[in-house]
């Protein structure tokens, strides 16, 4: 549905709303890891990261170029 939207601003809004829950999970995990990197070794955190990344892969595969907005949100964090 997002990809079918012709108006770029609405498409960006829909993408942001779709990705809000995974982005919140991503930010929570990263905030915890800044204080204690061992948090990333916990099975629950690993599953959550895997889920967030799989969600991003699925959305990217479906949307193509419009996904770039979301990619910019998580790219710098992934490099760290």
C-alpha positions, 0 to 999 in steps of 0.5 A: 500500500505504501509503494502504491501511494503516489504522493511522496509526503504521504508515502514518507508518513506511512513508512514512518508510521509503519516503522515506528514500533521497530525503530522504537525497539531498535533505539531502546536496545541501542540505548541499553547497549551504550550503558552496558554492551553485554546487553547485546549478548542477551538472547532476547536482545538478539531476537529483537535485533533480528526481528527489527532487521528482518522487518527492515529487509522486508520493507526494503524489498517491497518498497525499493527506493522509497525505503531510503528514508528509513535506511537513513534512520538506522544506517549510522546506528548499524555502523556503530 
